[in-house]
């Protein structure tokens, strides 16, 4: 492929270190305004310059808005032709891609449905035999948390702390049966089922681990157990993983996010390079020092 320029005049030394570290896992600890998204898009350019094909690079974030911004910023650096094939996506859209391609290997039909929050509430009311939306919403939160922790209904029942959670686990069992009968998945399944696919199917695991030669994850402090597992499995063959995060900014604790995954990453990934981005470009110095 044509050489892709990597303009670096706007990068400080720490950002440069993160961008040019290509051959082993890299943890970029970056506070608000320190340029972590800039690091990611410049590193994408450097990876393409080093010889990777655009389709071999995945950049994952949490919201459609953040993914769209990252896609535009990548395009501005590497050009439209290269940028269109880089897998810039949310965790959920990556999960959809994997399940549309290989979900039949774990029992899904090719035309499975994806339920939105209101659909889920309807199924839960039916599964739990209630018309009370508040009760069903409580089950929805509990089941979502369990799924994000990697638990099925039987495992959820085993860890239930009280009668309310025990009932939610029973409803979860009926809910899972209905989803299977409807050939439908919810948003949490878009992470959990691709992880199940990688665990259960050797051929699919080899395919997806071979698809991406470098994976970059933004806002890594917000990953839950299932997202962490999916990232690790996808990157485990080549070991090329760059994650950017700030332990002080986690906002998804209610959904199972655990900032200890950021701080404990070195024990999980041998050879991890840690880079700290200490310069804040967003706030005036007097504000930072208060």
C-alpha positions in Angstrom: 0.0 0.0 0.0 1.1 3.6 -0.4 3.0 5.2 2.4 0.9 7.0 4.9 2.3 10.1 6.4 2.5 10.4 10.2 2.6 14.1 11.0 4.1 14.4 14.5 4.8 18.1 14.9 1.8 18.5 17.2 2.9 15.6 19.5 4.8 16.1 22.8 7.5 13.5 23.8 5.2 11.3 25.8 2.7 11.2 23.0 5.4 10.4 20.5 6.6 7.5 22.8 3.1 6.0 22.8 2.6 6.5 19.0 5.9 4.9 18.1 5.6 1.9 20.4 4.3 -0.8 18.1 5.5 -4.2 19.0 4.0 -5.0 22.5 1.1 -3.9 24.6 1.0 -0.2 25.6 -1.0 1.4 28.4 -1.5 5.2 27.9 -2.6 6.8 31.2 -4.1 10.1 30.1 -6.1 12.6 32.0 -8.8 14.9 30.5 -7.4 17.2 27.8 -4.1 15.4 27.5 -4.5 14.3 23.9 -5.3 10.6 24.1 -7.5 10.6 21.1 -4.7 12.4 19.2 -2.4 9.6 20.3 -4.8 7.0 19.0 -5.3 8.5 15.5 -1.6 9.2 15.1 -0.8 5.7 16.1 -3.3 4.3 13.5 -1.3 6.3 10.9 2.0 5.0 12.2 0.7 1.4 12.1 -0.4 1.9 8.5 3.0 3.4 7.7 4.7 0.4 9.3 3.0 -1.9 6.8 -0.3 -3.0 8.3 -3.3 -2.9 6.0 -6.2 -0.6 7.2 -8.5 -3.6 7.8 -5.9 -5.1 10.2 -6.3 -2.2 12.6 -9.3 -1.8 15.0 -10.0 1.3 17.1 -12.7 0.7 19.7 -14.6 3.3 21.8 -17.8 3.5 23.7 -20.2 5.7 21.9 -21.3 6.3 18.3 -20.4 9.9 18.7 -16.9 9.1 19.9 -16.4 6.6 17.1 -17.6 9.1 14.4 -15.1 11.7 15.8 -12.3 9.2 15.8 -13.1 8.2 12.2 -13.1 11.8 11.0 -9.8 12.6 12.8 -8.3 9.4 11.3 -9.4 10.4 7.8 -7.8 13.8 8.3 -4.5 12.2 8.9 -4.4 9.1 6.6 -6.9 10.1 3.9 -10.3 8.8 3.0 -9.2 5.8 1.1 -7.2 4.3 4.0 -9.5 5.5 6.7 -12.6 3.8 5.3 -11.2 0.3 5.9 -9.9 0.9 9.5 -12.3 -0.8 11.9 -13.3 2.3 14.0 -16.3 1.2 16.0 -18.0 0.9 19.3 -17.7 -2.4 21.2 -21.4 -3.1 20.3 -21.0 -2.5 16.6 -17.9 -4.7 16.5 -20.0 -7.4 18.3 -22.8 -7.1 15.7 -20.2 -7.5 12.9 -18.9 -10.7 14.6 -22.3 -12.2 15.2 -23.6 -11.4 11.7 -20.6 -13.2 10.3 -20.3 -16.2 12.7 -23.3 -16.2 15.1 -24.6 -19.3 13.5 -21.7 -21.2 15.1 -23.3 -20.6 18.5 -26.9 -21.1 17.5 -28.0 -17.8 16.2 -29.8 -17.5 12.9 -28.3 -15.1 10.4 -31.3 -12.7 10.6 -31.4 -12.5 14.5 -33.1 -9.4 15.9 -31.5 -6.8 18.3 -33.9 -5.7 21.0 -33.9 -2.1 22.3 -34.5 -1.2 25.9 -38.3 -1.0 25.5 -38.4 -4.4 23.8 -36.3 -5.9 26.6 -38.8 -4.5 29.2 -41.7 -6.1 27.4 -40.0 -9.5 27.3 -39.1 -9.2 31.0 -42.6 -8.3 32.0 -43.8 -11.4 30.2 -41.0 -13.5 31.7 -41.7 -12.3 35.2 -45.5 -12.2 35.0 -45.8 -8.5 35.9 -47.2 -5.4 34.4 -45.1 -3.1 36.7 -42.5 -1.4 34.6 -40.5 -0.3 37.7 -40.2 -3.9 38.8 -39.2 -5.0 35.3 -36.7 -2.2 35.1 -35.1 -3.5 38.3 -34.7 -6.9 36.7 -33.3 -5.3 33.6 -30.5 -3.6 35.6 -29.7 -6.7 37.6 -29.6 -8.9 34.5 -27.5 -6.4 32.6 -25.0 -6.2 35.4 -24.7 -10.0 35.6 -24.3 -10.3 31.9 -21.5 -7.7 31.9 -19.8 -9.7 34.6 -20.0 -12.8 32.4 -22.6 -14.6 34.4 -25.5 -16.7 33.0 -28.8 -17.3 34.9 -27.5 -20.3 36.8 -24.4 -18.4 37.9 -26.4 -15.4 38.8 -28.7 -17.5 41.0 -25.6 -18.9 42.8 -24.3 -15.4 43.7 -27.7 -13.8 44.5 -27.5 -11.8 47.7 -31.2 -11.7 48.7 -34.7 -12.7 47.7 -35.0 -9.9 45.2 -31.8 -11.0 43.4 -32.9 -14.6 43.6 -36.1 -13.7 41.8 -34.3 -11.7 39.2 -32.1 -14.7 38.5 -35.2 -16.8 37.9 -36.6 -14.2 35.6 -33.2 -14.1 33.8 -33.5 -17.8 33.1 -37.0 -17.3 31.5 -35.7 -14.2 29.7 -32.8 -16.1 28.2 -35.2 -18.9 27.0 -37.4 -16.3 25.3 -34.6 -14.6 23.6 -33.4 -17.9 22.3 -36.9 -18.8 21.0 -37.3 -15.3 19.4 -33.8 -15.5 17.9 -33.2 -12.1 19.5 -30.3 -10.6 21.5 -30.1 -7.5 23.7 -27.3 -4.9 23.8 -25.4 -6.8 26.5 -25.4 -10.0 24.3 -23.6 -8.0 21.6 -20.5 -8.2 23.8 -21.2 -11.5 25.7 -22.0 -13.6 22.7 -19.0 -12.7 20.6 -16.9 -13.6 23.7 -18.7 -16.9 23.9 -18.0 -17.4 20.2 -14.3 -16.9 20.8 -14.3 -19.3 23.7 -16.3 -22.0 22.0 -15.3 -22.1 18.4 -11.7 -22.7 17.4 -12.2 -21.7 13.8 -14.0 -18.5 14.6 -11.4 -17.7 17.2 -8.5 -18.1 14.7 -10.4 -16.0 12.2 -11.0 -13.0 14.4 -7.7 -13.1 16.1 -6.1 -13.1 12.7 -8.3 -10.3 11.4 -6.9 -7.5 13.6 -3.1 -7.2 14.0 -3.4 -4.2 16.4 -6.3 -3.1 18.6 -6.6 0.3 20.2 -9.2 1.0 22.9 -10.1 4.5 24.1 -11.6 5.2 27.6 -10.3 1.8 28.7 -11.2 2.6 32.3 -14.9 2.1 31.4 -14.5 -1.5 30.2 -16.5 -4.1 32.1 -15.6 -7.8 32.5 -17.1 -8.9 29.1 -15.5 -6.0 27.1 -12.2 -6.7 28.8 -12.5 -10.4 27.9 -13.4 -9.6 24.3 -10.5 -7.2 23.9 -8.0 -9.7 25.4 -9.2 -12.6 23.3 -9.0 -10.6 20.1 -5.5 -9.4 20.8 -4.1 -12.6 22.3 -2.5 -14.0 19.2 -0.3 -11.0 18.3 -0.3 -9.2 21.6 -0.5 -5.9 20.0 -2.9 -3.8 22.1 -2.9 -0.1 22.9 -5.3 1.1 25.6 -5.9 4.7 26.7 -7.6 5.5 29.9 -7.8 7.6 33.1 -8.6 5.8 36.3 -10.0 9.1 37.7 -12.7 9.3 35.0 -14.6 6.0 35.1 -18.3 6.7 34.7 -19.7 3.2 34.2 -19.3 1.5 37.6 -23.0 0.8 37.6 -22.5 -1.3 34.4 -19.6 -3.3 35.8 -16.7 -1.2 34.8 -13.7 -1.6 37.1 -10.8 0.8 37.0 -8.6 -1.8 38.6 -8.3 -3.4 35.1 -6.3 -0.3 34.1 -4.1 -0.3 37.1 -3.6 -4.1 37.1 -3.0 -4.4 33.3 0.7 -5.0 33.7 0.1 -8.3 35.5 -2.1 -9.5 32.6 0.1 -8.4 29.7 3.8 -9.2 30.0 6.0 -6.6 28.4 3.5 -3.9 28.8 4.8 -0.4 28.1 3.3 2.4 30.3 3.2 5.9 29.0 1.9 8.8 31.1 0.5 11.9 29.3 1.0 14.6 31.9 0.4 17.7 29.8 -3.1 19.1 29.9 -4.1 21.1 26.8 -7.7 21.9 27.8 -7.4 23.8 31.1 -5.3 26.8 32.0 -2.6 26.0 34.4 -4.1 28.0 37.3 -7.2 25.8 37.1 -5.2 22.6 37.0 -3.2 23.6 40.1 -6.1 24.6 42.3 
